[in-house]
């Protein structure tokens, strides 16, 4: 069959993460590739009780259609919850989405025409590139340092390119680097967006998984002109299988974006929204997050200790204060994709995400992203040790 695809389908390519997550089906592979939470900390028994109660007491409502914007009671809880990160809004500014990924798709669908420019961090979350690509944008990558996106480069890019529509950022424990944007740069980012009339997409799925340092206010908290779209998610603080996130924006924007959501999927699962709302009534979500933080802090420390012992000094890595990842940089001559294909997978039985996929334009091949949240302590030690032996041979 000679299918007559739309031109945008040419921009839809297999994701490196999508392909590498298949490694999870091979029990012989220790995969540090995915962004999976630790399944051992899912509150399974509590959720079982929650679903039982919801079905017994509200089953006829929970199994029915509901509004596109999502369950009002859950939205009200989230409006109160985001006050702690400086966001003052009402329920009309917030609606429920299918995890943070849908928020990225909706933002691009609303703003991007073919050839419009999206500014991203360099490197950036490849899932965001996958969401944006069907709308045929051009990308400008802005480099980062230990304080996040560099504002001097961002300002130069905004001056050079008049058709910038969106600035995309992951300000806390950035995926893939683990870097957090400083307070000063958050303020400067909003000032530059105001000056150049650009919308900011603040993708914030990891912010509550901080185990070192002090919390910073959201970028949205500095928004005086209604140009910041804030995206949050239950995936990392409760369960990704629920597919529940939220989007906060100016009311004019939420009206447009929710119409796009209605056209795409009508609504999120009514049952899951009722369940999460009931979970927050019955249990202390913050207490659960404290447990997550302790677990991931320990795993991160264990991984870093093993990296220090097993890897040569020529390989450097970021030291995030939270989140799920660290970003490794190898000597320039090493292509981490080839190394994984030819040595890491067949010999060490270890997988990761090669860094080249995270660069929107010019790919740098001597990096990789490694996740420390998903694997057991035993596999962290074994996998990093085995990988380190091979790295020692080529560095």
C-alpha positions, 0 to 999 in steps of 0.5 A: 500500500502506498500511503499518502502521509502528511508531510509531518509524518517525516518528522516522527522518528523512533525515539532512542528512549522508546527503542532502549526501553525494550531492553527492560524485556531482557532480564539479562540486561541491567538498563539505566536507560529509562526514566522509570521510578522505582516500582518498589515504592509504588503505594500499591496497597493504599491504591487498592483500598482507594480504588475499592472505596471509589468503586463502592461509593462513587462507582457510577460517577467514576466510570462515567464521562466527565469534563475535559478539564478534569475532576473539579475536586482534584483540580481544587487540591492542585490549585492549593498544592501549587501555592507552595511553589509560588503559583497563585491561580484558580481552577480555571487556570488548571486542567488535567492532562495525560501526564506531562507529555500531553502538555508538551504536545498541546503547547506545540499544537497551539503555537507552532507553525512549520518553520517557527522556532522553539528555543530549548536547552542544549541538550534537552529532553528528547521526549519534548523533541518527539512531541514538538517534531510533528509540528515542523519547528526549527530549533535553537539550542542554548547551552547550560552551565551549573546554573542552567540555561545561559541567559546571555545566549538566550538573549542573543538568540531572541534578538537574532530570530524574530520567529521564536514562538516557545522557550522550553525548559526543564528547570529542576534536575533537568532531563538529561543533565540533572542541572537546576536553573538558579533563582536569578536566571528564572527571573531573567528568563521571564524578563526576556520572554516579556521583552520579546513576546515569547511563551515559556513552557516550564516542564516540571515533573521532578521538582518534588523529588529534591533530596539536597539543597533548598526548593526554588520558586517556579518560573510561573511564580514570576509570570506577570503577563500570562506567558508561562505554561507550567506543566506538572505530573503525578508520574514521579510522585505517585505512579506513571501508570495513572497517566495524570498530570496538570497544566497551568496557564492564563485563562485565555490559554487554558480555554484554547488548550483544553479545546485541543485536548478535547479534540485529542482524547476528550478527557483523562480517565475519570476513574483514575482522577477519582482515585488520586483525589481520594488518595489525597483525602485518605493519605499524606502525599507529602509523606509518601514523597519524603519516602521517595526522596530518601530512597532515591538519595540513597540510590544516587549516593550508591551510584556515585560512589560506584562511579567514583571507584569504577570509572576513570577520572577522564569521565565526568558526571553531573551531581544533581540535587534531585531527580532521576538522572546523571549526565556522563561526559566521555573524552571526545573520541568516544561515541557512546552509542557505538560503545554501547552497541559493540561493548556495553550491551554484549559484554557488560550487559548494561544499557543507557541512553546515548547522549546524541539524541538529546541535542536538537541540532548538532549532536554531541556523541561523547555523552550519555544519560544514566538513571539511578532510580529504577535499578536495585542497589545490587544491579547499580553496583554490578552494572556500574562496576562492569561498565567501568571495567570496559570504560577503563579499557578505552579511556 
